[in-house]
């Protein structure tokens, strides 16, 4: 069992007498500029047991009372444990069916990722990898939440490239014979969610399918590679949460070099694996807005550096919005496997040398209007085809930051499961 980095785990779930609607709230890294969203969630939850009281919405990460909030989270975790709010399922995996706000079904499996097989650093060749650059400065504040916490709750979604639907999808046919663990609507247009317990035979079925996906020879054939380390698990959502778990684990090992951590609960992190090829997963481009710069100079240097032209002789392009007009430029001097990478590499260097500001914008119409408002430049980028994700991470390493958005905010993972991370 557990031939790859994905393992079963001792999973905690709220007891049946807990209101699962109020228990389950959206990932802490959503709605970071919308306090009204979180205020409404607090009103909905009231005094009921809820994962809201076990997480720190990132909206509050820089507030003056953040340390007090973290202490309250740890105290509440201990209280929920001592009050008996959880049922524990030993050596468990959970098959999840999430109906998104658009009515499309997303399937997944919740289990634990072995952090020994994960490396978020640039150029990593580990079995579990980050898909976009990890901002190291974002990790320490999150470690404060994990340090001293008896529990973890996952909003991490990890992608597998399984076009033949061999791992997750076959479980649906047998769900009626599985123990149903939860079945609830989700608040604030979040859709609904069901969870089913996988027995030993189903877990073995999952592990065998994942092991076949991880076969080195088949992996290299799949991506036309030669002698290349297998990438089986690519980060979808929660990149910095998994990086925090990894960094916390590494710090723990360094602090007690004489201790055997091979079976320590901190070696693992709960996550949900999802098939990249699920119809529910839509990749949308994140566009760039550059302002407080000499726009003509930037366009001139960008044209020279990237070999921009309006002649369609390249598979990479960017639409530039400037002075109320849009022009489509093809990129001939590529520095990345993706258009966004070539553009981002240039902008990073240019802004470092010439100052200016860059922002990351969802929606082409929005970036056009903001470019006019700020007398800046909007760069409208093509959507990344899902099929490009694994080949690009294998070839280029982690993608440029803010390469793509995986679905709408309300469809991100809601908290349900938990796991003890201390002995």
N, C-alpha and C positions, 0 to 999 in steps of 0.2 A: 504493500500500500504506500501511497504518497511518494511515488517515484519522482515527481517534479516538485516545484516550490509551493504548490497549493496543497494544503493539508486539511484534515478535519480538526475540530477544536472543541473545547468545552464551552458551549454557547449558552449565554443567559438570555432569557426572554421574559417579558412581563407576564405575570400570572393572568389567568383568564378573567379575573374580577377587576383587573385594571382596565380603564377605558383606553383602548388602543388608538382611538382617534386623537385623544389628547396626549397620549404617550409619544406618538410619532411626529417629529418635526423635521423640517428640511435641513440640509447640510449647513454647517456654521459659516461656510465661505460664500453664501449667497446673500443677496440684498444688502451688500455692505454700505450702500449709500442711501438706504431706505429705512430709517428708524421706524417709520410708520408701519412697515411690514412686521417687524419684530414686536412692536408695541401691541399690534393686533393679535399676534400669537400668544403673548403673555396674557392678554385679556381672555382669549379662548381657553387657555389651559387653566387659568385660575390657580387653585390650590391642589389640583389633581396631580398624582405622580406623572412625571413627564421627562422625556429626554431633554427637554428645554432646560431643565435644572441640572443637567449633567454635562452640558456643553457650554462653550463660550462663543457666542456669535461674534464673528470677526469685526463686526461693526464697533464692538466695545474694546478691541485689543489695545487701543492707545488711550483709553479713558483713565482718569486719575485713580479711579477705584478698582482698577483691573486686578490688583493683588487680592483685594477683598472678595471680588467675584470668584477668583480661582479657589480661594479658601472655602467659600460657600459651596462650590461645585464638589470639592473633595469631601466636605462634610455630608453633603446630600447623597453622594455615592455610598458612603459608609452607612448612612441612615437607611437607604433603600435596601442595602444588603441585610442589615440587622433586622429591618422590619419584615423581611421575607417577601419582598415585592417580586422576586425573580424565581422562575423555574430554571434549573440547569440541565442541559442536555449534554452528556459526556460524549466525546469523540464524534461530534455531529457535523453535518453539512445541511444547509437549508436551500431547497429549490424555491426560487422566488419568481412570482408572476406579478409584474407591475403594469397596470394599465395607465398610460400617461394621460395628460390633459387632452391630447388630441385623439384619444381612444385607441391608440396603437399599443399592442402588447409588447413589453420588454421582459425577456427571461434572463435569469441569472442564477448563480450558485454562491451562497455565502460560506466561506471557510477562512482558513488562516494562511497567510503568505509567510514563508520562511525568509526572514530578513538576511540570513547568511547568503541567500541567492539573489540579493538585490543590491544594486550599486547605482546611485543616482548621479555619479560624477560624469563629466563629459568624456566621451570615448569609451564608456562602459561596454563590456561584452558579457554582462551577467544575464542569467535567464529571465530576470525581471528588470525592466529598464524604464527610466523616465522617458517621456515622449517630447517634453520641452524643457528648456533650461530651468534648473532649480535655482531660485534666488536664495542664497545662503542666509542673507539677513532676515528672511522670513521665518527661519527655523527656531532661533532662541526663544521668542515669545511663546511659541507653541510648545516648546519643551517645558516651559513653566507650568503649563496646564497638565502635561503628562507626568511630570515629576511629582510624586506623592499621591498620584491618583490610583485607586485600587482597580479601576475599570477603564476600558477603552470602548468607544462606540464608533463604528465605521461609517464614513460616507465615501469611502474609496471604491471606485469602479475600475477594474482592470480588464483590458481587452485581450481576447484571444482571436487569432486569425483562422477561423474554422469555416471555410466556404461550404463544406459538405455537411455542416450541422451534425457533427458526430458526438459532441460533448454534452451540451446543455439541452438542446431541443428534444432529443428522444425521451427525456424525463416526463414530458407533458402527457404522453400516452398512458403513463402509470400513476398519475397523481391521485386518482380516485382511491387507490389502494394505500396511499401514504397517509401518515398522521398529519392533519392540518394544524399548524401552529398558530397562525393568525390569519385574519381576513377582515380588512377594514377599509373604509374610505379614508382619504388623506385630506388634511385641511388646505384651504386657500388654493383651490384649483389644482391640487396635486394628483388627482386621479384616485386610484385605489391600489391595494397591494394584498397579496396572499403569500403565505409561506408554508412549505411542506418539508417534513423531516425525511432525509434520505437514510434508508437502512444500510447495513454493511454491504449487501449485494449491489445496491445502487451506487454507493461510494466507490466500490471496486470497479464498476462499469465506467464511472467518470474518470477514475485514475488511469485506467487502461487507455481510454480515448485520448486523454491528455498526453500520456506517454508516447502514443503513436504520433501525435502532433509534434512532439519534441525529438523524434528520431533524427539524428544529425544528417543522415544521408538524404532522407525525404525533405528535410528542411532546406538543404542546399539545392536540391532539385527544384523545389517550389519557387525559390527566389533567384534561380540561375546563379548560384554562388559556388565557391570552391573552398572547402576547409574553413568554414566560418562558424563561430560559436552561435549556438541556438538562442534566438529571441522568442520566447514562448508567451511572455506576459508583458504587455505594453500598457503604461498608465493611460487611463482615460480621464477620470476625475479624481481629485484628492492627492495630486502629486506631492504637495508640500506636507500633507498629513502623513503619507507613507515615509517621506524623507525624515520627518520628525521622529517617527517610531524607530527608524534605522539609526539616526544619530543618538537618540536616547539609549538604545541598546548598546551601541559602540561605547558611549560614555560609561555605561554601567560596567562593561567588561574591563575598561581601562582602570576604573576605580577599585576593582577587586580582581587583579590578575591571577590570584590563586584560586578563584572560584570557578567551578565547572558550570558554564551557562548553556550547555548543549540542550538541556530540557527546561530551561527557564522560560516562563510564560512571556517575558519581554522579548524573546527571540522571534516571536511571531506577531503578526498584526492582522486583525480581521479585515476582510475585504470581500467584495462581490465580483466574480468574474462574469463577463458579458461577451457575447460573440460580436465581433466587429461587424459582421454581416447581418445583424438584426435589422429588420425594417424600421425599428423604433429609433435607431441611431442615425441622426442627420448631422453631418459636419457643415458648419457655416463659417465663412471667412470672417476674420476680424480685420477691419481696415485701419489705415494710419492717417492721422492728422498731424501735420507739422506746421508750427507757427512761430512767430517772433524770429523769423529768418529772412534773409534776402532771397526771395522766391526765385527770381531769375537766375541768380548765381547757383542755387541748389539744382535747378533743372538743368543748367548748362553742364555742371560737373557730373550730375547723374547720367546725362545723355552720353558723355564721354566715357565714364567709368563702366557703365552697364551696356554700352553699345546700343542705346535706344534708337529705334526707328519705327516708322509707321508701316513698314513693309513686313508682311506676315511670313516670316521665314524662321520663326522660333516657336516652341511650345510654351514659353514663359512670356507673360505680359503683365502690365499694370495700367490701369486707367487713372490718369492724372486729372484732378479737378482743380482749376485755377482761374480766378477772375470770372467765375460763372460759366466756364466752358469745360468740356471734358474731351480728352484725347487719349486714344488707346495706343500705347507704346509697347513694342515687342522687345524682349531682352535678349541680346545676342551674346553678351559677355556674362555668362552665368557663374555665380559663386556658390550655388546651392542646387539641390535637386528640385526645389520648389520656387515658384515666383516670389512668395513671401520671404523666403530665405535670402534670395538675391537682393531684394529691396531692403530688408532689415539690415543686412550686413553693410550696405552702403550708408543707410541713414545713421546707424550707430557711429560709424567712423566720421561722417560729416558733422553730426551734432557735437561730437566730442571735440572736433577741431574748430568749429564755427559757432558753438552755442546754439540756442534755439530750444524748442520744446516739442515733445512728441506725445501724442495720446492715442489710445487704442479704442476704436469705435465699432459698435455693432450697427449694421444697416448702411447700405450705400447712400440712401437719401439723407441720412443723418450726417454722414461725413461730408457730403456736398454742401449742406446748409451751414455746417460748422466751419468749413473752409472759407466760405463767404463771410461769415460773421467775424472770424478772427483774421481775415486777410491772409490766410495761410494756404497751404497745399493739402489737398486730400488725395490719398492714394487708395484707389479701390482695387482690391485684390480678388482673384478668382477663388471660388470655393475649392477646397482640397478634396479630391476624390478619396474616399475611404481606402481604396485599394493601394493608395500611395503611402499610407502610414507606416506599415512595417518595413517595406523596402527603403523608405527614406531614413527611418531611425537606424536601420542596419547600416546604411551607406554613410549618412551624415552625422550620426549620433543624435542627440536630442534636438528637436526642432527649435527654431527661433521662438522666443516667448510670444505668447498671444498669436499663435498660428491659426488655431481654429477653436470654435466653440461647439461643444457636443450637446446640442439640444437647448431647450429653453430653461430658464431658471426653475420654474415650477416642476419640471420633470427630473431635476437632480435627485440624488438619492435621499430618502428620508431615513432617519434613524429608527431602528427597531431592535436589532440584536446588540448584545454587549458581551464582554469577556473580561475575566480577571487577569490583570497583568502583574500582580505581585504574588509572592509565595505566602 
